[in-house]
C-alpha cells in the first residue's frame, strides 16, 4: 500500500507481518504506536468498552477500505484496531 501519508511493506505471503512507514495516522490522526488487524472489530470494541477504556478515534470506515478505532493501552501507547472492509 502506498498513499501520500503511508507506505506499507509486506512479504507476499498471506499472514506476513507488515511494516508501515507513516507521516500521520490517516484522516488527520496521530501516527499509532502499533496497528492490530482483527477479524471482528465490533467484538474488539465491545471488549474495549467493557474494560472502560477511552476510544480516542472512531470507530469509523476510512476511504482506504479500513474500519478502525484508536485506543490507548495501559502504558499510554496509541493502538489502531482495524479490519479491512
N, C-alpha and C positions, 0 to 999 in steps of 0.2 A: 504494500500500500504506500503510495506516495502522494501526499497532498501538500498544500503550501506550508502547513504548520507541523506535519508529522511524516516521517518515513519509518516504515516497519520492515525489519529484516527478519526472515524466517527461512528455515530449511524447507525443501519441497515435500516433506512427509506430513501426514495428517495431524499428528499430535506433537509437532516440534515446538519448542519454546520460541517465542518471538521477542525481538529486541526493538522497542520503539525509540526513536530519537525525535523529541518534540520541543518546539519553542513555546507552546501553550497547550492546554488540555482540550482544545476544541470548543467552539461556541463561546469563546472568551473566558473559559475557565482556567484555573490554575493547572499546572502540569502535575498529575498524580504521582505519588511515590511508587505505586505499583498498580497494575491493572489485572483483574482476575475475570476470566470469561467463564460463565456458568451455563448450564442448560435451562435453569428455571429462575429467572430474575424475580418473579413475584414471590417465590418461596424465600429467596435471599432477603428481599425487602421485608417480608413478614418477620423473619428471624432478627434482622437488624432492629426493627421497631419493638419486638418483644424484649430485646436487651436494652431498650430505651436509649439507643444511640441516635445521634442527630444526623439526619440526612442533609448534607450540605448543598447538594445539587441533584435535581431530578426527583423521581425518575422521569426520563424523557426519551423520546425517539429522535435520534440525530439524523441529519441529512445523508450521512455516510452509512446508513443502514445498520446502526447500532442502537440498542435501547440500553440505558445505563443510569446509574446514580453514583454519587460520591458520598463516602462516609469516612470518618477518622477512626483509626484503630486506637486501642487504649494508650499507645505511646505517642499519639498525635499525628501519625503518618496518614496522608490522604490516599484513600483506596478507591479506585474506579472499578465498580462492579458492573459487568456488562454481559449482554448476549447479542449475537449477530441476528438481525431480522431477515 
